[in-house]
Amino acid sequence: MKSVRLRLLILALLPLSVLMPLLMVVAMARWNADYDKVLIANVESDLRIAEQYLGQLQGNSARTLQGLADSARLATVLSSGALQVDRFLTTQKSALQLDFLYLLQGDALTAAKAKWPVIHEAAAGRMASEIDIFSAAELMDVSPALAAQASIDLIETEAAAPTDHDVEDRGMVVHTAAPVRVSGADGVLVGGLLLNRNLDFIDTINALVYLHGQSDVSRQGTATLFLDDTRISTNVRLFEDVRALGTRVSAAVRGAVLGDGETWLDRAFVVNDWYISGYMPLTDSFGKRVGMLYVGFLEAPYQTAKRAAYWTVAGAFVLVIALTAPLFLWLAKGIFAPLERMTRTMARVKRGDLTARNGTIGRSDEIGQVASHLDTLLDQVQERDKRLRNWADELNARVEERTRELKVANTKLEETFRQLVMSEKLASIGEITAGVAHEINNPVAVIQGNVDVMRMTLGEAADPVQTELDLIDNQVMRIGAIVGKLLQFARPSDFGTFAEHVDVAAVVRDCLVLVDHVISKQEIRVLTQFDDTPCVCIDPGELQQVVINIIINATQAMDGRGTLAISIWAASREGQNGTALRIADTGPGIPSERIDHIFDPFFTTKQGEGTGLGLSISQTLIQRAGGRITVRNRKARGAEFLIWLPDPSSSAAELTAPH
């Protein structure tokens, strides 16, 4: 976000474009929650109306039946015989809109009183009306027509609890009983209204709940009576003209209402659509939850109303933005133009035009002051640029002078390096002489002197041991040779020459003599293969230093046990003949992460030992002679150093290395 224009626009439009939508979202969420609460309150009110109607139906049935039980007509009929009683009760059953009506007396009353609580209450002198569940057999005893009316085939319903039967043949009955107090004919009058498929009953509830006022005509409501979790009377449609009898409520609603005895007030999927629903449990005369009473209205119209409200608010917001954004842009233009002018000026300065200026922008406010200050700063920058250019010319002159001084210092550094080569060489000598000091000390002179005394004293008698005396002389001479070569290695300026034609094999043999004491003390086997090779041009002392340094490093790497392989052969490189020297050991090799730094000055793998300059100096000495030294890890085991030195006298065809 680099544009000031964009930042100012965001700053101006942020309250309108971000904060207001956030506030609207919060307000709409709160309104939506309150709206849903109102819908739940409505369905709760509807459920109470349905409950009151059911209670009123039970109360009216009890009062009507009690009125019949106390009537003089019943007393007259009771005195006329059983046939007249049956005819009278059949007539009254239709008049009272009951599905069955009968009189219990004597033993039949005693049996029924023990079975049904409502009859027990009536036998005690109190009228009672409850909802009871009749089995198929009990309905058949009352009336085969009622048993047929009660039987409903179950329809598989999504999300319903599993069931092991496919027909609901029980009947939910408004079971009413009233005591008969006619003198000489005590008994109980029992009536019942079957609610299975009782569409008048459920349509009446629906009309009372959803058609009682013009303001509620738009609500598409339904009512249902459940026996357990099965719809036995409903105006919910499975298809256009088919009621959803035999469908079942979801397991979640069943568990809450029938299982926990709660009243369900929430949205629920009813058969084929979402409804704002209310379910209340129904209990029978035994106090057991046997069914549910449901009312609910279609959710879709209210969701449509919600969406319409959302779109109305969103449209109003877009309209406000469309009307106010141009006004903000027009007001901001007076700020953007001077700022953009200053931006163009700074872009010209960035490209190198130090004469660019803002000039007069026609404003005296803070922006005008900033433009004026910017021009003043640009004047100062231009003046300082001139000074810097002058200082740069002076600095270039100083750099040239400093360069000359550095060349002198570099010459001194090279001289110091040569001295460092000698120091490293002397360090190698010190490491060798530490192992052979006992061989080159005073005992050499004592041995030689005593041998001479023995010869002089014994004279001809020394002939039997002449061989042993000659052997002593040879060993003393060998010690002298070792000391001589050691001194030659130590002071090449005194005992040797500088660069000359050298036989590499001869130098390597001398080096093996010098380090023999180091190798002989360990279980190290030396394998050599020296082919005929051309001479090379190098200081023999420097070549000795390189070879001895590599051999000593190899013996230390093998840690007292292994094989040292040295081979020499003729080889060419880039069209020039020369000699190749390979020194390989069977040690652990060089770690892969360190092999690229092995020739770096002061790099060592033996912390606390040596200077780390041996291989760096060796590389310098070989390169100064026109050769090359490389190192690699062998595939089997150990490290391998390869030295190549040119033969300046010829350029024959390339020779291959021995296997």
N, C-alpha and C positions, 0 to 999 in steps of 0.2 A: 504494500500500500504506500507507494512513493508519491502519488499525486496529491498536492495540497487541495486541489479542487475536489477530489474524491473524499478526502478527509472532512472537508467542511460540509460537503453534502451529507455525508453520513452523520456528522454531528448535528446537522439541522433536521434531518429526516428520521434520526434514530427514535426519538420519542413517538413520532407519528407512525412509523413503519414497523417498529419492534415492540415498544412498550404497550402501545394501544392494542395490537393483536394479542399480546400476552394477557392483558387485562380482560380482553373479550373472551379469550379461551378460558380463563379462570371463571369469569362471570357465566359463560355458557355451561361450563362444567357444573357450577353451583346450581344454575337454573335447571339443568338436566337432572341433577340429583333430586332437587325439590319437586320437579315435575314427576319423576318416578315415584316419589313418596306420595304425591297426590293420587296417582293412579292406584298405588297399593292401598291408600286410605279408602278410595272409592270401592275397590273390590272387597275390602273388609266390611264396608257398610252394606254392600250387596249381599255378602255372605250372612250378615246378621239378619237381613230381611228374609232370606230363604230359611234361616234357622227359626225365625219367629213364625213363619208360615207353617213349617213342619210342626212346631210346638202347638200352634193354634189348631192345626188339623187333629192332633192327638187330643187336645183338650175338648174340642167340639165333639169328637167321636165319643169321648167318655161321658160328656154331659148329655148328649143325645141318647146314648144307650141307657144312661141312668134314668132319663125321663121316661123312656119306654118301659124300663123295669118297674118304675113306680106308677105306671098308668093303670087306670081302672079297667081299660080294655084288656090288658094282659091278665088282670085278675079274673075277668070274666072268662077269657079263653082258657085259662088254666083249669077252670072248673068244668070245662066242656069236653075234655078228653084229649088224648095225645094227638089224634088226627087233626083236630082243630088247631092245636098249638103249632104243629108243623106248617099248616097252611098260613097261619097268621104270621109266623116268623119269616116265611118265604116272601110274603107280601111286604113286610117291614124291611126286609133286607134290600129290596129294590128301592123302596122309598128312602131309606137312609144311605143309599149308594155304597152298600157294603158288599164284599165278595162272599162272606159267609156270616151266618148268624144262627146260634143254637143255644139251647137251655141245658144247663148241667144240674143234675140233682142226684142225691143218693150216692151210690158207690162210684158212679162216673165222676161226680164232683170231687169225691175224695181222691181218686186217681189223678185227675187233672190238676187238683190243688197242689199235689206233691210235685208235679212236673213243671208248672208254669207259675212264676211269681205273681203275674197280674191276676191270675185266677185265685191265688192264695190271698191276695189283698182283697179281692171282691168277696171271697168267702168270709173274710174278717169284717166285712161291712163297709169297705172303702172302695169306691170306684177307682179304676186304674187303666192307663193306656200307655203302652210301650211299643218299641220296635223289637220284634222277635224274628228269628230265623227259623223257618220251617223246612224240614228235609223233604225230599221228593216223596217219600212214603207218607209223611204226615199230610202233605198237600193232597196226595191221592186219596187218603182217608176222608179228607174234607170234601174234595171235588176233583174228579179227573180233569175237568176243564182248567182248574187252577194249576194243576201240575203241568199241563201242556203249556199254559201261558208263562209259567215260571221258567221253563227250560229254554236256555239260550246257548247257542254254539259259540265257543270261544274263538276269537280271531287273533292270530299271531300278531303281536304288537312289539315294535322296536323298543328296546330299553326296558321292557317289562321284566319282572322277576320270573325265573323258570317255574313251570308248573307241570304236574304229571297227569292232568285231566284236560279234556277238550270240550266239556259241556258243563255249564253251570245250571244245575237243576234244583237248587235250593230257592226258597222264596223269602223275600223280605216283606214282612207283614206289619201293618199298624194294628197291634193286638190290643183289644179293648175288652174289659170285663166290668160288669156292674152287679151289685147284689140285688136279688129279688126279695122284697120284704112283704109279699102278699101272705096274708094269714093262711096257714095250713099248706103253703106251697113254697117253702124256702128253697132257694137255689141261686145260681149265678147265670146271668145272661152274657154270652161271649160273642163278640163280633170281630171281624177283621177285614182289612183292606190290603190286597196284594199290590205291592209297589213295582214288581217286575212288569216291564212293558206298559206301565201305567202312564201313558203319554199325557193324559189330561192333568195328572198331578204335576209332571215336570214342566209342561207348557204353562201351567198356572204360575209356577214359581218364576219362570222366565219372564212372563208378562208382568208380574208384580215388581220384579227387580229392574227390568230394562225398558218397560213401556209405561212407567207411571208418570212421566213428565215429558213435555215437548222438548226440553233442553237435552234430554238423554236419548232422543229418537235415533241419533246418529251412531250410538254405541251398538256394535254387533255382538250381543251377549249370548251366552249359552249357560245351561244348567244341566247337571247330571247327578244321578243317584248311583252310588257304587255299592254292590254287595261284595265285601272284601275288597279286591282291587279290580273288579269287573263291572263295566257299565251295564246296568240292568234297566235303566230308564234315562234317556238323554235326548236332547235336541241337537247335539253335535252331529254333523253330517259326515258319513264316511264317503258317500258320493252325493250327487245333487239331491236325489230323492230317497236316499238310504241312510237311516240313522245308524250311528256307530255302536249299536248294541253288540256286546260280546268283546269289544276291544278293552284293553287293560291299561291301567295307569303305570307310569314308570316306577322302577324299583326304588328310586330316590324318594319320590313322593310317598310311596307305600311305607317305606321305612320310617319316614318322619311322622306321618299321620297315624297309621295303624300301629307301627312299632313303638314310637315314642309318645303318641297321644298328643302331638303338637298340631296347631292350626297352621297350614302352609299358606303364606301370602307372598307370592313372587311370580315372575314370569315362568311359564312352563309350556312345553310343546304338547299340544293336545291334538292327537290323531294325525293332523296334516298341516297344522299351522301353530304359530306362537300366540299365546293368550296371556293376559294379565289375570292370574288365577288365584282362587281361594279354595282351600280344601279344609273341611273340619271333620273330625271323627264322629261316628255315630255308635252309640252303645245300646246293647239290648237290655232286657229286664234283669239279666244276670250281672250287668256291669261290665260285660266284655265288649271290646271294640270290634264291631262286625261289619262296618262299612264306612262310607264317606259321603258327605254332601258337598257338591262342587258348584261354584258359579265363576264365570270369567268372561271377559270381553276381548275381542280381537285386538292385538297389539299393533297391527299394520297401520291403521289410520293415525294413531298417535305418533308412530315413527315417521310417517309422512309429514305430519305437522312439525315434528322436530326438525326434519331436514329442511323443510320450507323456512323455518325460523333461522336455521344456520345460514342458508343461502341468502336470506334477506339481510342478515347482519354482515355477511361477507361482501355482498354487493354494495351495501352502504359504505363499508370501509374502502372498497376500491373506488367508489365515487368520490369520497373525501380525498383520497390520495390523488386522483386524477385532477381534482380542482385545486389542490394546494401545492402540488409539486411544481407546476410552472411558476407560481408566485415565489417559491423558495429559489428557483433557478434565476429568476429575474433579479431578486435581491442580492443573490450571491455573485452575479456577474460583475458588479462594481468592485468586488474584492478580487475575483479571479484574474481580471485583465491586467492590473499592475503586477500581480505576482507572476503571471506568465511572461510578462515583459522582462522582469528581472531574471526569470529562468532562462530566456533566450540570451540575455546578456552574459550570464554565467557560462552558457554553452559555448559562446564565442571565445570567452576567456580560456575555457578548457581546451579549445582547439589551438590556442597560442596567440589569439588576438588580444593583446593587453591594452589596446586602445578602446575596446568596447565599453560603452557607458549607458546608463539608463536614461539620463537627461531629465527633463521636466515631465512629470506624469500628471500634473494638474491636480494633485491632492496634497492637502496639508495635514492629514491625519497621521496615525501611526505608520500606515503603509508608505505614505509619502516620505516620512522621516527615515524609514528603513531604506528606501531607494536612494535617498541622498547620502546616507551613511555608507551604503554599498559603493557608490561612486567614489567617495573619499577613500575607502579602503583599497579600491582598485588603483587609485592614484599612488597610494603608498606601495602597493604590490609592484607596480611598474617601476617605481624608483628603486626598490630593493632588488628587482631583477637586474637592473643595470649594474648595481653594485656587485651582485653575485657573479655576473659575467666577468667583471674585472677581477674579482677574486679567483675565478676559475682559471683565467690566464696565468695569474701568479702561481696558483696551485700546480698547474701543468709544469711550470718551470721547476718548481720544487720537486715534483715527482721525478723529472728527468735527472735532477741532481741526486735524488735518493736512489734511483736505479743504478747510477754509476757506483754509489757506495755499496749497494747490494752485490754488484758484480765482484767488487773487491772482497767483500765478506764471503761470497761463494767460493772464491779462490782459496781463501783461508780455510773454509769448511772442507774443501777437497784435501788440503794438506792434513787437516785434522783427521779426516777419514783414513788416510794412508797410515797415520800414526795409530789409529784405532785398529787397523788390520794387524799391525805388528803386535799391538797389545793382546789381541785375541789369539795370535799365534803363540805368544809367550804363555798365555793362559793354557793353551793346549799342551805346550811343553811341560808346564808345571803339573798338569794332570798325568802325563806319561811318567815323568821322573819320580812322582810319588810312588809308583809301583816298582821302579827299577833302581831306586836309590841304594838298596843294599847290595846291588850287583856292581855298582861303579864307585863304591867307596874305597877306603884304605885297604880292605882285604885283597883287592886286586894286586896292589904293589907287594903286599906281604907274600901272597902266593907265588908271584913271579920271582921274587927274591929268594925264597926258600928253594924253589926249583933250581935256580942257578947254583945255590950253595950245595945242593945235593949232587949235581953233576960234578962240581969242582971237588967235592970231598970224596965221592965214590970213584970217580975216574972211570976205568974200564969195568969196575965192579957194578956200574950202573947199567951195563948192557942188558941184563935180564928184565929190567923195568923201563927200558928205553921207550917202549910203546906207550906205557902209562904216562911217562914224562912228556912225550910228544903230544899226547892227548891233552894234558894240562896246558901245554903251550898253545895248542889250537883254541882251547876254550878261553884262555886269557886274550888271545888275538880276537876271538869273537866278541868278547866284552869290549875290547878296544874299538872294534868296528861299530858296535852299537853306539858307543859314546861318540865316535866320530860323526856318524850319521845324525845323531841327536844334535850335536853342535852345528852341523851343517844346516839342519832344519831350523835351529834357533837363530843363527846369524848368517843368512844367505849372502849378505853383502860382503862377508869376510871369507866364507868357504865355498860359495857358489857364484854363479853368474846371474844376470837378469835373463830376459827372454831369449831362448835358444831352441834349437831343434832337439826334441826330447823323445825318447822311446817310452811310451806310456807304461808298457809292461815292466821295464826296469824300475821306474819310479814306484809302481805298485809293489814290486818285490821288496824294495827298500822299506816301504811303509809297513809291510807285513813283518819285517825284522824288528821295526821300532815298536810295534804293538804286540809282538809275540808274547811278551810277559803278561799282557792283559788277557789274551786269548787262552794261553796255556793254563791259566789258573781256573778256567771254567770248562764246562763240558760243551765246548763249541767246536764244531767240525768246519774246516775251511775247504771249500771246493773252488778250484781255479780252472779256467779255460782261456788260455792266451793264444790267439791267432797272430799270424804275421800281419803287422799293421804299419802304415806309414808313420813317420815321425810328425810330431805337431810342434808348433811354436808357442812355448809358454815358459815362464820362470819355473824351473823344477821345484824350487822350494815352495812356491805358491800351490803347485799341483799336489805336492806332499801334504800341505796344510789341508786342502780340500778332502783328499782321500782319507787321511787320518781322522778328520772330524766326522766323516760319514761312518767309518768303520767303528769308531768308539761309540757313536750314537747307536749303531746297530747292536753291538755287544751289550750295551746297557738295556736296550729294548728287549733283548732275548732273556735277560735276567738269569744268566749263568748256564743256559742250556739251549742248544739249537744248532742251526746250520747257516754259515755265512757263504754265499755263492758270489764269486767275482769272475766276470768274463770280459774279455776284450776282443773286439773284432773290427774289421774295416767297414766303414759305412759312409754313405754320402748323404748330403742334405742340400736341397735346392741346387742341385747340379755341381756341388763342390765335394771332393773327396775328403775324408777325415777318419778319425778313430772314435769308436764308441766304447765307453766303459760302463758296465752295469754292476752295481753292488746291491745284493738282495739279502734280506734276513728272514727268519721265521718267527719274528716277534708278533705282537698283537696288531701291528699296523698303526696307522694314524687315524684318529677319529675323523669321520667325514666332514664334520662341521669345522675342523681345524686345518684340513689339508690345504685349503686355499690361502692360509696365512703362514705356512711353514717357513717361507723365505722372508717374512716381514722382520725388520729390525726389532730386537728385544722381545721377540715372541719365543716362548719356551713352554714345553709341556712338563718340565721338571722344576716346579716352584721351589725357590730357595737354593737352586743349584745352577751354576753357569750364568752367563750374561744374556743369553738369547740372541747373540750376534753371530754364532758360528756359521749357520746355514746362510744367513744374509750376506756375510762376507764371502763365503764360498761362491754364492751366485755372482757376486760382483767380480771376483777373480776370474771365473770361467767366462763371463760375458766380456770382460776386458780383453781376454785372449781370443775373442771372436766365436766362442763356443756357446753351448746351452746346457743347462742342468734342469731336469724335471724329476718329479716324484709321483708315484702312484701306489695304491694298495694292490697287492697281488690277489688273484682270485682264490688261491688256496689259503695262504696265510702270510702275513708279514708285509713289509714295505720294500719298495724297489726304487733306487736312485739311478738315473741314466744321465751320463755325462757324454757330450759330443764335442770334440775339438777338431778344427779344420786342419787340413794339410795344405799349406800355402804353395806347395811346389807343383801340384797337379790338380786336374778336375776330371778324373775318369768317370766311367759309368757307375751308377749306384750299386752298392753291395748290400746284400740282405744280411740280417742279423742271424746268428746261430740260434737253434732252438734250445 
